[in-house]
Amino acid sequence: MGVFGELRSAEDLAALVREIGFLPFFRGEIAGFSVEEHTPPELWWGGEVWGPWEWKGPVIRLAHCAYGKFYRGKAVYISEEWFPDFANFRRDGYDFDARMDEGIARGRDVPIMEELWREPSLLSKELKRRVCFTEERKKNFDGSLTHLQMQGYVTTEDFEYERDRHGKEYGWGLARYTTPERFFADFSARAYAREPQASYARMEACLTKLLPHASLSQIGRFLSEK
């Protein structure tokens, strides 16, 4: 059961994220480096018992961590301690305003950021409703939202569930999105405290110690945008 021990509750997972800093949700090329590989099958596959799929919101709240599609479009937890370095490297030192000023922001990404600047946070369906008022925007929405997460500009604040007439939660949780600048205290000061490559070096050293069985190329692929 993985290299970090068994996960049987949201509290277990939140504690692990705080301790190790980075944890993908799904198994990847680095063995033992995922929530999936540390979860007993009866919890991973769900059913009547809540497991990692339902723990996401509680873990974000308990660990006050970033959660989003940060690795090849797949979900990763990153602790509050390490996300500023992660975002600094992925952003290459640019906040989104600067990226727009330099003309290097993707035009299709701008409407999403503009909506998230207007509100403290937005549920995925509300964000999509506000942005997708043309067919072109509907077509690009999911890809743009993933791209902004991959670049470190958007994170998930929580997950919320629909309720039936009895008040019981049902269905898949709806992601509530925000910016790291709103979610983490003093984020900008911490994110841009060093050069992007210095942030990369710090993260590489952390993961090399955490995952001695992983190669530097594997760690590099995890930290890189692609």
CORNOR-V885015 format. One record per pair of residues at least 4 apart in sequence whose C-alpha atoms are under 8 Angstrom apart, sorted by the first residue. I is the first residue (numbers start at 1). GAP is how many residues later the second one is. Records with the same first field share a line. If there is no record, write none. Layout:
# CORNOR-V885015
I = GAP + GAP
This chain:
# CORNOR-V885015
1 = 4 + 5 + 31 + 36 + 37 + 38 + 39
2 = 4 + 29 + 30 + 31 + 35 + 36
3 = 29 + 30 + 35
4 = 12 + 28 + 34
5 = 33
6 = 32 + 33 + 34
7 = 5 + 6 + 28 + 31 + 32 + 33
8 = 4 + 5 + 31 + 32 + 35 + 43
9 = 4 + 42 + 43 + 46
10 = 4 + 41 + 42 + 45 + 46 + 48 + 49
11 = 4 + 48 + 51
12 = 4
13 = 4 + 22 + 46
14 = 4 + 45 + 46 + 48 + 49
15 = 4 + 48
16 = 4 + 5
17 = 4 + 5 + 6 + 46 + 48 + 60 + 61 + 62
18 = 45 + 47 + 61 + 62
20 = 190
21 = 56 + 57 + 58 + 59 + 60 + 61
22 = 54 + 55 + 56 + 57 + 60
23 = 10 + 11 + 12 + 53 + 54 + 55
24 = 4 + 9 + 10 + 11 + 47 + 50 + 51 + 52 + 53
25 = 9 + 10 + 11 + 49 + 50 + 51 + 52
26 = 8 + 9 + 10 + 11 + 48 + 49
27 = 4 + 5 + 6 + 7 + 8 + 9 + 10
28 = 5 + 6
29 = 189
30 = 184 + 188
31 = 183
32 = 5 + 6
33 = 4
34 = 4
35 = 4 + 17
36 = 8
39 = 4 + 5 + 13
40 = 4
41 = 4
42 = 4
43 = 6 + 7 + 8 + 9
44 = 7 + 8 + 9
45 = 6
46 = 4 + 5 + 7
50 = 4 + 5
51 = 4
52 = 4
54 = 119
55 = 4
56 = 4 + 102 + 103
57 = 4 + 100 + 101 + 102 + 103
58 = 4 + 100
59 = 4 + 5 + 6
60 = 4 + 5 + 6 + 7 + 97 + 98
61 = 4 + 97
63 = 16 + 17
64 = 15 + 16
65 = 12 + 13 + 14 + 15
66 = 11 + 12 + 13 + 14 + 17 + 89 + 90 + 91 + 114
67 = 8 + 9 + 10 + 11 + 88 + 89 + 90
68 = 6 + 7 + 8 + 9 + 81 + 86 + 87 + 88
69 = 4 + 5 + 6 + 7 + 77 + 80 + 81
70 = 4 + 5 + 6 + 79 + 80 + 81 + 82 + 155
71 = 4 + 5 + 79 + 151 + 152 + 153 + 154 + 155
72 = 78 + 153 + 154
73 = 73 + 74 + 77
78 = 4 + 5
79 = 4
80 = 4 + 104
82 = 4 + 121
83 = 4 + 108
84 = 4 + 103 + 104 + 106 + 107 + 108
85 = 4 + 105 + 106 + 111 + 114 + 115 + 117 + 118
86 = 4 + 66 + 113 + 114 + 117 + 137
87 = 4 + 64 + 65 + 66 + 104
88 = 4 + 5 + 6 + 64 + 103 + 104 + 107 + 108 + 111
89 = 4 + 107 + 108 + 110 + 111
90 = 60 + 61 + 62 + 106 + 134 + 135
91 = 4 + 60 + 61 + 62
92 = 104
93 = 99 + 102 + 103
94 = 4 + 5
95 = 4 + 58
96 = 4 + 9 + 57
97 = 4
98 = 4
99 = 4 + 5 + 6
100 = 4 + 5
105 = 4 + 5
106 = 4
107 = 4
108 = 29 + 32 + 33 + 36
109 = 4 + 35 + 36 + 38 + 39
110 = 4
111 = 4 + 20
112 = 4 + 15 + 19 + 32 + 33
113 = 4
114 = 4
115 = 4 + 12 + 15 + 16
116 = 4 + 5 + 6 + 61 + 62 + 63
120 = 58 + 62
121 = 36 + 55 + 56 + 57 + 58
122 = 4 + 5 + 54 + 55 + 56
123 = 4 + 51 + 52 + 53 + 54
124 = 4 + 50 + 51 + 52 + 53
125 = 4 + 49
126 = 4
127 = 4
128 = 4 + 10 + 13
129 = 4
131 = 6 + 7 + 10
132 = 4 + 5 + 6 + 9
133 = 4 + 5
134 = 4
135 = 4
136 = 4
137 = 4
140 = 4
141 = 4
142 = 4
143 = 4
144 = 4
145 = 4 + 9
146 = 4
147 = 4
148 = 4 + 5 + 6
149 = 4 + 5 + 6
150 = 75
151 = 74
152 = 28
153 = 26 + 27
154 = 23 + 24 + 25 + 26
155 = 22 + 23 + 24 + 25
156 = 19 + 20 + 21 + 22
157 = 18 + 19 + 20 + 21 + 26
158 = 17 + 18 + 19
159 = 14 + 15 + 16 + 17
160 = 13 + 14 + 15 + 16
161 = 8 + 9 + 10 + 11 + 12 + 13
162 = 7 + 8 + 9 + 11
163 = 4 + 5 + 6 + 7
164 = 4 + 5 + 6
178 = 4 + 5
179 = 4
180 = 4 + 7
181 = 4 + 5 + 6 + 7
186 = 4
187 = 4
188 = 4
189 = 4
192 = 4
194 = 4 + 5
195 = 4
196 = 4
197 = 4
198 = 4
199 = 4
200 = 4 + 23
201 = 4
202 = 4
203 = 4
204 = 4 + 12 + 15 + 16 + 19
205 = 4
206 = 4
207 = 4 + 5 + 12
208 = 4 + 6 + 8 + 11
214 = 4 + 5
215 = 4
216 = 4
217 = 4
218 = 4
219 = 4
220 = 4
221 = 4 + 5
